[in-house]
Each structure stands twice: as C-alpha cells, then as structure tokens.
Amino acid sequence: MSVKDRMEDMLNAIEEAGSDGVEMKDLVKNYYEKWGFRLSTIKGYVHDLEELEKVRIVGTRIYHASFEPPRGLVRSTR
C-alpha cells in the first residue's frame, strides 16, 4: 500500500464520519492498529491532509473539507 493509498483510505474514513467529524485520538488509534506505524507518522498523514486542505482540524476533532465544523470551536494551532 502506497502513501497515496494510505492517505486516501484515511480521507475516506474522515469523510464517512460526516458532519460529526472524528476524534484525533480515535483515528490515530485505529490506524496504529491497522498499519502498525508510529503514532507520529500517522499524525503526520493527518497534518499533510490538512495542509492539502482536504481536512480541517478543530480542537481535537477532524472534519472532512466538504463539511463545515460547528461554530464556536477553536481551530487547532501547531
């Protein structure tokens, strides 16, 4: 499985979560169990998706770019 395939798989999982988004720790845990990569590597994939503007990270939740995060939440800072 290539990096592109892994990122696409992750993006699909985030999109399936819909407008509720997904908790960062749950996503990282699931992909840690699935791929066996270091947690920092998996978080790197998430941040790469954010830089590509495919996802939004708000607080501890990740939302697909096609869904607007709830109002009043603070955007995360790195």
PyMOL Python script that loads the backbone (N, CA, C, O; Angstrom):
from pymol import cmd

cmd.read_pdbstr("""\
ATOM      1  N   MET A   1       0.847  -1.170   0.000  1.00  0.00           N
ATOM      2  CA  MET A   1       0.000   0.000   0.000  1.00  0.00           C
ATOM      3  C   MET A   1       0.896   1.238   0.000  1.00  0.00           C
ATOM      4  O   MET A   1       1.768   1.386   0.857  1.00  0.00           O
ATOM      5  N   SER A   2       0.675   2.106  -0.951  1.00  0.00           N
ATOM      6  CA  SER A   2       1.499   3.308  -1.073  1.00  0.00           C
ATOM      7  C   SER A   2       1.019   4.396  -0.115  1.00  0.00           C
ATOM      8  O   SER A   2      -0.051   4.296   0.484  1.00  0.00           O
ATOM      9  N   VAL A   3       1.833   5.425   0.012  1.00  0.00           N
ATOM     10  CA  VAL A   3       1.487   6.566   0.859  1.00  0.00           C
ATOM     11  C   VAL A   3       0.182   7.198   0.368  1.00  0.00           C
ATOM     12  O   VAL A   3      -0.685   7.552   1.167  1.00  0.00           O
ATOM     13  N   LYS A   4       0.056   7.332  -0.932  1.00  0.00           N
ATOM     14  CA  LYS A   4      -1.158   7.931  -1.505  1.00  0.00           C
ATOM     15  C   LYS A   4      -2.384   7.094  -1.145  1.00  0.00           C
ATOM     16  O   LYS A   4      -3.431   7.643  -0.803  1.00  0.00           O
ATOM     17  N   ASP A   5      -2.260   5.776  -1.221  1.00  0.00           N
ATOM     18  CA  ASP A   5      -3.369   4.888  -0.875  1.00  0.00           C
ATOM     19  C   ASP A   5      -3.742   5.016   0.605  1.00  0.00           C
ATOM     20  O   ASP A   5      -4.922   5.034   0.955  1.00  0.00           O
ATOM     21  N   ARG A   6      -2.731   5.104   1.463  1.00  0.00           N
ATOM     22  CA  ARG A   6      -2.985   5.255   2.899  1.00  0.00           C
ATOM     23  C   ARG A   6      -3.700   6.568   3.193  1.00  0.00           C
ATOM     24  O   ARG A   6      -4.649   6.607   3.977  1.00  0.00           O
ATOM     25  N   MET A   7      -3.236   7.647   2.556  1.00  0.00           N
ATOM     26  CA  MET A   7      -3.867   8.947   2.785  1.00  0.00           C
ATOM     27  C   MET A   7      -5.299   8.953   2.258  1.00  0.00           C
ATOM     28  O   MET A   7      -6.185   9.547   2.873  1.00  0.00           O
ATOM     29  N   GLU A   8      -5.528   8.300   1.134  1.00  0.00           N
ATOM     30  CA  GLU A   8      -6.880   8.214   0.569  1.00  0.00           C
ATOM     31  C   GLU A   8      -7.790   7.399   1.494  1.00  0.00           C
ATOM     32  O   GLU A   8      -8.951   7.753   1.698  1.00  0.00           O
ATOM     33  N   ASP A   9      -7.263   6.317   2.046  1.00  0.00           N
ATOM     34  CA  ASP A   9      -8.021   5.491   2.989  1.00  0.00           C
ATOM     35  C   ASP A   9      -8.406   6.319   4.218  1.00  0.00           C
ATOM     36  O   ASP A   9      -9.548   6.267   4.675  1.00  0.00           O
ATOM     37  N   MET A  10      -7.464   7.069   4.739  1.00  0.00           N
ATOM     38  CA  MET A  10      -7.712   7.905   5.906  1.00  0.00           C
ATOM     39  C   MET A  10      -8.738   8.998   5.575  1.00  0.00           C
ATOM     40  O   MET A  10      -9.637   9.272   6.370  1.00  0.00           O
ATOM     41  N   LEU A  11      -8.600   9.606   4.420  1.00  0.00           N
ATOM     42  CA  LEU A  11      -9.522  10.656   3.999  1.00  0.00           C
ATOM     43  C   LEU A  11     -10.941  10.099   3.863  1.00  0.00           C
ATOM     44  O   LEU A  11     -11.902  10.763   4.250  1.00  0.00           O
ATOM     45  N   ASN A  12     -11.079   8.901   3.323  1.00  0.00           N
ATOM     46  CA  ASN A  12     -12.393   8.271   3.210  1.00  0.00           C
ATOM     47  C   ASN A  12     -13.016   8.008   4.575  1.00  0.00           C
ATOM     48  O   ASN A  12     -14.220   8.193   4.754  1.00  0.00           O
ATOM     49  N   ALA A  13     -12.207   7.577   5.537  1.00  0.00           N
ATOM     50  CA  ALA A  13     -12.711   7.329   6.892  1.00  0.00           C
ATOM     51  C   ALA A  13     -13.196   8.629   7.532  1.00  0.00           C
ATOM     52  O   ALA A  13     -14.215   8.640   8.222  1.00  0.00           O
ATOM     53  N   ILE A  14     -12.478   9.710   7.306  1.00  0.00           N
ATOM     54  CA  ILE A  14     -12.878  11.003   7.861  1.00  0.00           C
ATOM     55  C   ILE A  14     -14.162  11.481   7.188  1.00  0.00           C
ATOM     56  O   ILE A  14     -15.045  12.028   7.850  1.00  0.00           O
ATOM     57  N   GLU A  15     -14.268  11.279   5.888  1.00  0.00           N
ATOM     58  CA  GLU A  15     -15.469  11.690   5.166  1.00  0.00           C
ATOM     59  C   GLU A  15     -16.686  10.890   5.631  1.00  0.00           C
ATOM     60  O   GLU A  15     -17.782  11.441   5.738  1.00  0.00           O
ATOM     61  N   GLU A  16     -16.502   9.597   5.907  1.00  0.00           N
ATOM     62  CA  GLU A  16     -17.597   8.759   6.381  1.00  0.00           C
ATOM     63  C   GLU A  16     -18.119   9.206   7.743  1.00  0.00           C
ATOM     64  O   GLU A  16     -19.276   8.952   8.076  1.00  0.00           O
ATOM     65  N   ALA A  17     -17.277   9.866   8.530  1.00  0.00           N
ATOM     66  CA  ALA A  17     -17.712  10.365   9.839  1.00  0.00           C
ATOM     67  C   ALA A  17     -18.737  11.482   9.684  1.00  0.00           C
ATOM     68  O   ALA A  17     -19.479  11.786  10.617  1.00  0.00           O
ATOM     69  N   GLY A  18     -18.773  12.086   8.514  1.00  0.00           N
ATOM     70  CA  GLY A  18     -19.768  13.117   8.220  1.00  0.00           C
ATOM     71  C   GLY A  18     -19.533  14.409   8.967  1.00  0.00           C
ATOM     72  O   GLY A  18     -18.396  14.771   9.266  1.00  0.00           O
ATOM     73  N   SER A  19     -20.613  15.098   9.264  1.00  0.00           N
ATOM     74  CA  SER A  19     -20.511  16.418   9.887  1.00  0.00           C
ATOM     75  C   SER A  19     -20.125  16.337  11.364  1.00  0.00           C
ATOM     76  O   SER A  19     -19.821  17.361  11.975  1.00  0.00           O
ATOM     77  N   ASP A  20     -20.131  15.130  11.950  1.00  0.00           N
ATOM     78  CA  ASP A  20     -19.708  14.961  13.338  1.00  0.00           C
ATOM     79  C   ASP A  20     -18.193  14.957  13.471  1.00  0.00           C
ATOM     80  O   ASP A  20     -17.661  15.200  14.554  1.00  0.00           O
ATOM     81  N   GLY A  21     -17.502  14.685  12.384  1.00  0.00           N
ATOM     82  CA  GLY A  21     -16.048  14.588  12.441  1.00  0.00           C
ATOM     83  C   GLY A  21     -15.620  13.351  13.207  1.00  0.00           C
ATOM     84  O   GLY A  21     -16.442  12.505  13.559  1.00  0.00           O
ATOM     85  N   VAL A  22     -14.335  13.260  13.457  1.00  0.00           N
ATOM     86  CA  VAL A  22     -13.779  12.114  14.175  1.00  0.00           C
ATOM     87  C   VAL A  22     -12.725  12.633  15.147  1.00  0.00           C
ATOM     88  O   VAL A  22     -11.984  13.565  14.834  1.00  0.00           O
ATOM     89  N   GLU A  23     -12.664  12.024  16.321  1.00  0.00           N
ATOM     90  CA  GLU A  23     -11.656  12.400  17.315  1.00  0.00           C
ATOM     91  C   GLU A  23     -10.269  12.002  16.814  1.00  0.00           C
ATOM     92  O   GLU A  23     -10.079  10.909  16.281  1.00  0.00           O
ATOM     93  N   MET A  24      -9.319  12.893  16.990  1.00  0.00           N
ATOM     94  CA  MET A  24      -7.941  12.630  16.559  1.00  0.00           C
ATOM     95  C   MET A  24      -7.412  11.350  17.201  1.00  0.00           C
ATOM     96  O   MET A  24      -6.821  10.518  16.514  1.00  0.00           O
ATOM     97  N   LYS A  25      -7.618  11.180  18.515  1.00  0.00           N
ATOM     98  CA  LYS A  25      -7.054  10.003  19.189  1.00  0.00           C
ATOM     99  C   LYS A  25      -7.680   8.708  18.688  1.00  0.00           C
ATOM    100  O   LYS A  25      -6.999   7.686  18.603  1.00  0.00           O
ATOM    101  N   ASP A  26      -8.982   8.737  18.351  1.00  0.00           N
ATOM    102  CA  ASP A  26      -9.629   7.532  17.826  1.00  0.00           C
ATOM    103  C   ASP A  26      -9.092   7.178  16.440  1.00  0.00           C
ATOM    104  O   ASP A  26      -8.830   6.013  16.145  1.00  0.00           O
ATOM    105  N   LEU A  27      -8.933   8.192  15.600  1.00  0.00           N
ATOM    106  CA  LEU A  27      -8.404   7.963  14.259  1.00  0.00           C
ATOM    107  C   LEU A  27      -6.986   7.415  14.320  1.00  0.00           C
ATOM    108  O   LEU A  27      -6.658   6.444  13.638  1.00  0.00           O
ATOM    109  N   VAL A  28      -6.154   8.034  15.133  1.00  0.00           N
ATOM    110  CA  VAL A  28      -4.759   7.599  15.256  1.00  0.00           C
ATOM    111  C   VAL A  28      -4.692   6.172  15.807  1.00  0.00           C
ATOM    112  O   VAL A  28      -3.904   5.356  15.330  1.00  0.00           O
ATOM    113  N   LYS A  29      -5.512   5.878  16.802  1.00  0.00           N
ATOM    114  CA  LYS A  29      -5.524   4.534  17.396  1.00  0.00           C
ATOM    115  C   LYS A  29      -5.933   3.481  16.355  1.00  0.00           C
ATOM    116  O   LYS A  29      -5.308   2.427  16.246  1.00  0.00           O
ATOM    117  N   ASN A  30      -6.986   3.785  15.599  1.00  0.00           N
ATOM    118  CA  ASN A  30      -7.456   2.829  14.593  1.00  0.00           C
ATOM    119  C   ASN A  30      -6.382   2.550  13.542  1.00  0.00           C
ATOM    120  O   ASN A  30      -6.162   1.399  13.163  1.00  0.00           O
ATOM    121  N   TYR A  31      -5.714   3.604  13.072  1.00  0.00           N
ATOM    122  CA  TYR A  31      -4.698   3.392  12.037  1.00  0.00           C
ATOM    123  C   TYR A  31      -3.405   2.824  12.611  1.00  0.00           C
ATOM    124  O   TYR A  31      -2.657   2.165  11.889  1.00  0.00           O
ATOM    125  N   TYR A  32      -3.129   3.059  13.870  1.00  0.00           N
ATOM    126  CA  TYR A  32      -1.988   2.424  14.516  1.00  0.00           C
ATOM    127  C   TYR A  32      -2.201   0.909  14.531  1.00  0.00           C
ATOM    128  O   TYR A  32      -1.293   0.135  14.231  1.00  0.00           O
ATOM    129  N   GLU A  33      -3.429   0.504  14.890  1.00  0.00           N
ATOM    130  CA  GLU A  33      -3.744  -0.925  14.923  1.00  0.00           C
ATOM    131  C   GLU A  33      -3.775  -1.531  13.513  1.00  0.00           C
ATOM    132  O   GLU A  33      -3.399  -2.687  13.319  1.00  0.00           O
ATOM    133  N   LYS A  34      -4.223  -0.745  12.542  1.00  0.00           N
ATOM    134  CA  LYS A  34      -4.347  -1.239  11.171  1.00  0.00           C
ATOM    135  C   LYS A  34      -2.988  -1.337  10.471  1.00  0.00           C
ATOM    136  O   LYS A  34      -2.686  -2.340   9.825  1.00  0.00           O
ATOM    137  N   TRP A  35      -2.171  -0.282  10.605  1.00  0.00           N
ATOM    138  CA  TRP A  35      -0.912  -0.230   9.859  1.00  0.00           C
ATOM    139  C   TRP A  35       0.313  -0.586  10.689  1.00  0.00           C
ATOM    140  O   TRP A  35       1.306  -1.067  10.142  1.00  0.00           O
ATOM    141  N   GLY A  36       0.263  -0.359  11.996  1.00  0.00           N
ATOM    142  CA  GLY A  36       1.410  -0.632  12.854  1.00  0.00           C
ATOM    143  C   GLY A  36       2.495   0.438  12.785  1.00  0.00           C
ATOM    144  O   GLY A  36       3.623   0.204  13.219  1.00  0.00           O
ATOM    145  N   PHE A  37       2.166   1.609  12.244  1.00  0.00           N
ATOM    146  CA  PHE A  37       3.138   2.706  12.157  1.00  0.00           C
ATOM    147  C   PHE A  37       3.225   3.449  13.488  1.00  0.00           C
ATOM    148  O   PHE A  37       2.339   3.336  14.336  1.00  0.00           O
ATOM    149  N   ARG A  38       4.298   4.206  13.658  1.00  0.00           N
ATOM    150  CA  ARG A  38       4.438   5.054  14.830  1.00  0.00           C
ATOM    151  C   ARG A  38       3.319   6.090  14.830  1.00  0.00           C
ATOM    152  O   ARG A  38       2.845   6.510  13.774  1.00  0.00           O
ATOM    153  N   LEU A  39       2.906   6.493  16.025  1.00  0.00           N
ATOM    154  CA  LEU A  39       1.824   7.470  16.153  1.00  0.00           C
ATOM    155  C   LEU A  39       2.169   8.785  15.468  1.00  0.00           C
ATOM    156  O   LEU A  39       1.303   9.417  14.862  1.00  0.00           O
ATOM    157  N   SER A  40       3.427   9.199  15.561  1.00  0.00           N
ATOM    158  CA  SER A  40       3.837  10.459  14.936  1.00  0.00           C
ATOM    159  C   SER A  40       3.729  10.387  13.408  1.00  0.00           C
ATOM    160  O   SER A  40       3.458  11.395  12.755  1.00  0.00           O
ATOM    161  N   THR A  41       3.938   9.215  12.850  1.00  0.00           N
ATOM    162  CA  THR A  41       3.804   9.038  11.402  1.00  0.00           C
ATOM    163  C   THR A  41       2.344   9.192  10.986  1.00  0.00           C
ATOM    164  O   THR A  41       2.044   9.844   9.986  1.00  0.00           O
ATOM    165  N   ILE A  42       1.452   8.597  11.747  1.00  0.00           N
ATOM    166  CA  ILE A  42       0.024   8.682  11.439  1.00  0.00           C
ATOM    167  C   ILE A  42      -0.465  10.118  11.600  1.00  0.00           C
ATOM    168  O   ILE A  42      -1.231  10.607  10.770  1.00  0.00           O
ATOM    169  N   LYS A  43      -0.032  10.791  12.652  1.00  0.00           N
ATOM    170  CA  LYS A  43      -0.401  12.198  12.835  1.00  0.00           C
ATOM    171  C   LYS A  43       0.154  13.043  11.696  1.00  0.00           C
ATOM    172  O   LYS A  43      -0.470  14.024  11.290  1.00  0.00           O
ATOM    173  N   GLY A  44       1.308  12.674  11.183  1.00  0.00           N
ATOM    174  CA  GLY A  44       1.897  13.377  10.048  1.00  0.00           C
ATOM    175  C   GLY A  44       1.011  13.280   8.818  1.00  0.00           C
ATOM    176  O   GLY A  44       0.865  14.251   8.076  1.00  0.00           O
ATOM    177  N   TYR A  45       0.415  12.102   8.598  1.00  0.00           N
ATOM    178  CA  TYR A  45      -0.532  11.946   7.491  1.00  0.00           C
ATOM    179  C   TYR A  45      -1.715  12.894   7.660  1.00  0.00           C
ATOM    180  O   TYR A  45      -2.148  13.530   6.699  1.00  0.00           O
ATOM    181  N   VAL A  46      -2.232  12.987   8.877  1.00  0.00           N
ATOM    182  CA  VAL A  46      -3.373  13.871   9.143  1.00  0.00           C
ATOM    183  C   VAL A  46      -2.992  15.319   8.858  1.00  0.00           C
ATOM    184  O   VAL A  46      -3.754  16.046   8.220  1.00  0.00           O
ATOM    185  N   HIS A  47      -1.837  15.738   9.319  1.00  0.00           N
ATOM    186  CA  HIS A  47      -1.408  17.119   9.104  1.00  0.00           C
ATOM    187  C   HIS A  47      -1.100  17.380   7.624  1.00  0.00           C
ATOM    188  O   HIS A  47      -1.301  18.495   7.143  1.00  0.00           O
ATOM    189  N   ASP A  48      -0.625  16.382   6.913  1.00  0.00           N
ATOM    190  CA  ASP A  48      -0.432  16.539   5.463  1.00  0.00           C
ATOM    191  C   ASP A  48      -1.769  16.749   4.764  1.00  0.00           C
ATOM    192  O   ASP A  48      -1.875  17.574   3.857  1.00  0.00           O
ATOM    193  N   LEU A  49      -2.792  16.002   5.186  1.00  0.00           N
ATOM    194  CA  LEU A  49      -4.130  16.197   4.616  1.00  0.00           C
ATOM    195  C   LEU A  49      -4.664  17.592   4.929  1.00  0.00           C
ATOM    196  O   LEU A  49      -5.358  18.200   4.114  1.00  0.00           O
ATOM    197  N   GLU A  50      -4.331  18.089   6.118  1.00  0.00           N
ATOM    198  CA  GLU A  50      -4.757  19.448   6.479  1.00  0.00           C
ATOM    199  C   GLU A  50      -4.051  20.481   5.593  1.00  0.00           C
ATOM    200  O   GLU A  50      -4.684  21.429   5.128  1.00  0.00           O
ATOM    201  N   GLU A  51      -2.770  20.307   5.361  1.00  0.00           N
ATOM    202  CA  GLU A  51      -2.024  21.237   4.504  1.00  0.00           C
ATOM    203  C   GLU A  51      -2.538  21.202   3.071  1.00  0.00           C
ATOM    204  O   GLU A  51      -2.501  22.216   2.373  1.00  0.00           O
ATOM    205  N   LEU A  52      -3.015  20.050   2.631  1.00  0.00           N
ATOM    206  CA  LEU A  52      -3.589  19.930   1.289  1.00  0.00           C
ATOM    207  C   LEU A  52      -5.032  20.431   1.249  1.00  0.00           C
ATOM    208  O   LEU A  52      -5.686  20.387   0.207  1.00  0.00           O
ATOM    209  N   GLU A  53      -5.521  20.909   2.399  1.00  0.00           N
ATOM    210  CA  GLU A  53      -6.872  21.457   2.566  1.00  0.00           C
ATOM    211  C   GLU A  53      -7.954  20.423   2.257  1.00  0.00           C
ATOM    212  O   GLU A  53      -9.011  20.752   1.719  1.00  0.00           O
ATOM    213  N   LYS A  54      -7.674  19.186   2.603  1.00  0.00           N
ATOM    214  CA  LYS A  54      -8.661  18.109   2.437  1.00  0.00           C
ATOM    215  C   LYS A  54      -9.423  17.861   3.733  1.00  0.00           C
ATOM    216  O   LYS A  54     -10.535  17.332   3.712  1.00  0.00           O
ATOM    217  N   VAL A  55      -8.823  18.245   4.869  1.00  0.00           N
ATOM    218  CA  VAL A  55      -9.474  18.113   6.177  1.00  0.00           C
ATOM    219  C   VAL A  55      -9.242  19.392   6.976  1.00  0.00           C
ATOM    220  O   VAL A  55      -8.354  20.190   6.676  1.00  0.00           O
ATOM    221  N   ARG A  56     -10.074  19.556   8.005  1.00  0.00           N
ATOM    222  CA  ARG A  56      -9.897  20.662   8.955  1.00  0.00           C
ATOM    223  C   ARG A  56      -9.766  20.054  10.339  1.00  0.00           C
ATOM    224  O   ARG A  56     -10.518  19.152  10.707  1.00  0.00           O
ATOM    225  N   ILE A  57      -8.803  20.555  11.103  1.00  0.00           N
ATOM    226  CA  ILE A  57      -8.638  20.112  12.476  1.00  0.00           C
ATOM    227  C   ILE A  57      -9.117  21.248  13.362  1.00  0.00           C
ATOM    228  O   ILE A  57      -8.587  22.359  13.323  1.00  0.00           O
ATOM    229  N   VAL A  58     -10.141  20.944  14.169  1.00  0.00           N
ATOM    230  CA  VAL A  58     -10.711  21.931  15.072  1.00  0.00           C
ATOM    231  C   VAL A  58     -10.735  21.306  16.455  1.00  0.00           C
ATOM    232  O   VAL A  58     -11.447  20.332  16.697  1.00  0.00           O
ATOM    233  N   GLY A  59      -9.951  21.874  17.357  1.00  0.00           N
ATOM    234  CA  GLY A  59      -9.830  21.278  18.682  1.00  0.00           C
ATOM    235  C   GLY A  59      -9.190  19.914  18.559  1.00  0.00           C
ATOM    236  O   GLY A  59      -8.075  19.782  18.052  1.00  0.00           O
ATOM    237  N   THR A  60      -9.897  18.901  19.023  1.00  0.00           N
ATOM    238  CA  THR A  60      -9.384  17.526  18.943  1.00  0.00           C
ATOM    239  C   THR A  60     -10.120  16.714  17.891  1.00  0.00           C
ATOM    240  O   THR A  60      -9.940  15.498  17.814  1.00  0.00           O
ATOM    241  N   ARG A  61     -10.943  17.362  17.083  1.00  0.00           N
ATOM    242  CA  ARG A  61     -11.725  16.668  16.062  1.00  0.00           C
ATOM    243  C   ARG A  61     -11.222  17.009  14.665  1.00  0.00           C
ATOM    244  O   ARG A  61     -10.696  18.094  14.415  1.00  0.00           O
ATOM    245  N   ILE A  62     -11.400  16.057  13.775  1.00  0.00           N
ATOM    246  CA  ILE A  62     -11.000  16.226  12.376  1.00  0.00           C
ATOM    247  C   ILE A  62     -12.260  16.154  11.529  1.00  0.00           C
ATOM    248  O   ILE A  62     -13.071  15.241  11.682  1.00  0.00           O
ATOM    249  N   TYR A  63     -12.420  17.130  10.627  1.00  0.00           N
ATOM    250  CA  TYR A  63     -13.579  17.198   9.753  1.00  0.00           C
ATOM    251  C   TYR A  63     -13.109  17.170   8.302  1.00  0.00           C
ATOM    252  O   TYR A  63     -12.080  17.755   7.960  1.00  0.00           O
ATOM    253  N   HIS A  64     -13.867  16.491   7.461  1.00  0.00           N
ATOM    254  CA  HIS A  64     -13.593  16.499   6.035  1.00  0.00           C
ATOM    255  C   HIS A  64     -13.858  17.900   5.510  1.00  0.00           C
ATOM    256  O   HIS A  64     -14.731  18.592   6.033  1.00  0.00           O
ATOM    257  N   ALA A  65     -13.136  18.330   4.503  1.00  0.00           N
ATOM    258  CA  ALA A  65     -13.258  19.687   3.968  1.00  0.00           C
ATOM    259  C   ALA A  65     -14.647  19.983   3.426  1.00  0.00           C
ATOM    260  O   ALA A  65     -15.043  21.147   3.365  1.00  0.00           O
ATOM    261  N   SER A  66     -15.393  18.965   3.033  1.00  0.00           N
ATOM    262  CA  SER A  66     -16.730  19.198   2.490  1.00  0.00           C
ATOM    263  C   SER A  66     -17.769  19.462   3.585  1.00  0.00           C
ATOM    264  O   SER A  66     -18.901  19.838   3.280  1.00  0.00           O
ATOM    265  N   PHE A  67     -17.396  19.268   4.856  1.00  0.00           N
ATOM    266  CA  PHE A  67     -18.299  19.525   5.973  1.00  0.00           C
ATOM    267  C   PHE A  67     -17.789  20.710   6.771  1.00  0.00           C
ATOM    268  O   PHE A  67     -16.593  20.809   7.049  1.00  0.00           O
ATOM    269  N   GLU A  68     -18.681  21.600   7.136  1.00  0.00           N
ATOM    270  CA  GLU A  68     -18.326  22.775   7.933  1.00  0.00           C
ATOM    271  C   GLU A  68     -18.309  22.372   9.412  1.00  0.00           C
ATOM    272  O   GLU A  68     -19.287  21.811   9.908  1.00  0.00           O
ATOM    273  N   PRO A  69     -17.212  22.652  10.119  1.00  0.00           N
ATOM    274  CA  PRO A  69     -17.178  22.333  11.548  1.00  0.00           C
ATOM    275  C   PRO A  69     -18.196  23.193  12.308  1.00  0.00           C
ATOM    276  O   PRO A  69     -18.553  24.278  11.848  1.00  0.00           O
ATOM    277  N   PRO A  70     -18.660  22.721  13.456  1.00  0.00           N
ATOM    278  CA  PRO A  70     -19.608  23.509  14.245  1.00  0.00           C
ATOM    279  C   PRO A  70     -19.022  24.866  14.632  1.00  0.00           C
ATOM    280  O   PRO A  70     -17.819  24.996  14.860  1.00  0.00           O
ATOM    281  N   ARG A  71     -19.870  25.847  14.699  1.00  0.00           N
ATOM    282  CA  ARG A  71     -19.417  27.189  15.089  1.00  0.00           C
ATOM    283  C   ARG A  71     -19.018  27.211  16.555  1.00  0.00           C
ATOM    284  O   ARG A  71     -19.518  26.428  17.362  1.00  0.00           O
ATOM    285  N   GLY A  72     -18.117  28.113  16.883  1.00  0.00           N
ATOM    286  CA  GLY A  72     -17.707  28.299  18.260  1.00  0.00           C
ATOM    287  C   GLY A  72     -16.518  27.465  18.692  1.00  0.00           C
ATOM    288  O   GLY A  72     -16.017  27.623  19.805  1.00  0.00           O
ATOM    289  N   LEU A  73     -16.060  26.575  17.817  1.00  0.00           N
ATOM    290  CA  LEU A  73     -14.882  25.780  18.144  1.00  0.00           C
ATOM    291  C   LEU A  73     -13.628  26.518  17.711  1.00  0.00           C
ATOM    292  O   LEU A  73     -13.636  27.261  16.730  1.00  0.00           O
ATOM    293  N   VAL A  74     -12.577  26.311  18.437  1.00  0.00           N
ATOM    294  CA  VAL A  74     -11.314  26.990  18.142  1.00  0.00           C
ATOM    295  C   VAL A  74     -10.471  26.091  17.263  1.00  0.00           C
ATOM    296  O   VAL A  74     -10.308  24.905  17.550  1.00  0.00           O
ATOM    297  N   ARG A  75      -9.938  26.653  16.195  1.00  0.00           N
ATOM    298  CA  ARG A  75      -9.069  25.909  15.289  1.00  0.00           C
ATOM    299  C   ARG A  75      -7.767  25.578  16.011  1.00  0.00           C
ATOM    300  O   ARG A  75      -7.248  26.390  16.776  1.00  0.00           O
ATOM    301  N   SER A  76      -7.255  24.404  15.765  1.00  0.00           N
ATOM    302  CA  SER A  76      -6.013  23.994  16.435  1.00  0.00           C
ATOM    303  C   SER A  76      -4.829  24.767  15.881  1.00  0.00           C
ATOM    304  O   SER A  76      -4.846  25.236  14.743  1.00  0.00           O
ATOM    305  N   THR A  77      -3.819  24.887  16.696  1.00  0.00           N
ATOM    306  CA  THR A  77      -2.578  25.505  16.235  1.00  0.00           C
ATOM    307  C   THR A  77      -1.465  24.491  16.400  1.00  0.00           C
ATOM    308  O   THR A  77      -1.445  23.722  17.361  1.00  0.00           O
ATOM    309  N   ARG A  78      -0.560  24.497  15.475  1.00  0.00           N
ATOM    310  CA  ARG A  78       0.554  23.546  15.548  1.00  0.00           C
ATOM    311  C   ARG A  78       1.785  24.252  16.004  1.00  0.00           C
ATOM    312  O   ARG A  78       2.840  23.632  16.133  1.00  0.00           O
TER     313      ARG A  78
END
""", "prot")
cmd.dss("prot")
cmd.show_as("cartoon", "prot")
cmd.util.cbc("prot")
cmd.orient("prot")
